[in-house]
Structures are given as structure tokens and as C-alpha cells.
Amino acid sequence: MICYRLYTENVDGAPEKVIRCLLANGFPGATLQGGIVGWEGDTEKSLVIEIVLPENPDGEQREMIQALAESIRVELNQFAVAVASYPVEWYTVTGAKREAINGGEVIDV
């Protein structure tokens, strides 16, 4: 699994606008977290959008993430949206059972 994190300014109405961008770009959901960031010698409210997806070697997901970042940049009238990605182990805990999600397949771990 790959975790993508997009970083932008948390302007008025940003969470709702980001959700609309996610849906318009084919993402079923994401986690949004607010915070404070230092930027160009000042501080501002920030918004981090986190999306976890199965690995995709053909690069299609990277293109989708880049399109999402661009739509968020335009929608929020930002100079830039930063993007980070890294591999993660993703699993859910349901009762006494832990299940890993591997490319859409649920396996016992």
C-alpha cells in the first residue's frame, strides 16, 4: 500500500472544497487533518489530505494524485500543493482478528 499526503493552506471552506475535488477525481474518501505550518517566514493554517491506495506499478495512481493536487491548488487558489508518498502496511482491527488489505484482497495476518 502507498500513503499519499497532500499539504495545502486551510482557507475558508477548504475541507468541503477538498471533498468535492476528491469525489470529482474518482477518490472515494480520505482523511483530512488541520494544523499550523510555517511558510515563507510566516505561519498559516494547514490542511493535510491523506489517501492510502494499493500499489500500482503502471503509474496511474501517481497521475490521479497529481490531478487531484492540481484541482485542489486551483480550487483553493494556492501557489502550490505539496505531495509526499511512502509505502505503508495497512490493516484493520476487527474484534480479535487483524486483517491486512493487499491490493483489494483481505488476508489474515
N, C-alpha and C positions, 0 to 999 in steps of 0.2 A: 504494500500500500504506500501511496505517496501523500504527504500532507502539503498542501499549498496554503500559504498565508499571504494575504494581500493587505497592505498598510495604506491608509489614507486619512485625511482630516475628517473629523466627525463634525461636519457642518450641520446646520438646522435641517432636520428631515432626512439626514443621511441613512439611518438604518432602514427606513421604509423604501428609499430610493435604491439602496443596495439590494434589498429583497426583490424589487421589481427587475433589476438588472440580472440577478441570479436566475430568476424564472425565465426571463426573455432569452437568456443564453443557454438554456437547457439544463440548469443545475436544480435538483430537487430541494436542496437546502444547504445550510452552512451554519456555523457558529459565529456570531458577531460579538466582539468584546470591545468595550470602550476603555480609554486610558488617556494618559498625557504623554506627549512626545516633545523632545527638543528638536527644533527645526530652524536652521538659519539664524541661530543666536536668540531665538525666542521659544516660547512654549505654546502648544495648542492642543486642543482635544483631538484624540486619535481614535480611529476605528480599525480593528483587526478583523478580517474575514478569513475564517479557517475552513478549508474543504479537504476531506480525505477521500481519495479515489483509488481504485485498484491500479496497479502499474500497467502502463500501456506503452509498449515499445515502439509503436508507429508514430508517436509524437502528436497524435490527435488531441490528447488531453492538454498538452502544453499550449497548443494553438487555441483551445477553448478557454484556458485560463488567461492567455494574453488578450483574447477578445473580450473576456469579462473585465479584466483590468482596464482596458481602453474604454469600455462602456461606462464603468464606474468613474473613471477620470473625467469623461465628458459630462456625465450626469451631475457630478458634484463640482464641476468647473475647477478642476485641480490641475496643477502643472504636471504632477506625476503621481502614479500609484506604484509603490514598491511591491515586488513579488519575491517570496522565498519558497523553496521546496526542499523537502528532505524525506527519506524513507522512514516509515513508522510501522510498528506492529500494532494492529488494530484488532480488538476483540471486545466482546460484550460479556458482562457477568449477569447471568440469569439464575437466581437461586444458587444451588451448589455447583452449577455447571459453567464452565468458561468455554466460549466458542470463538474461534478465530474466523474472520471473514477473509477468504483468499480468492480474490478475483471473482466475487459473487458467490462462491461456494462456501458453505458453512462447514467447518471441520471441528471435531473435538480436539482440545489440547490438554 
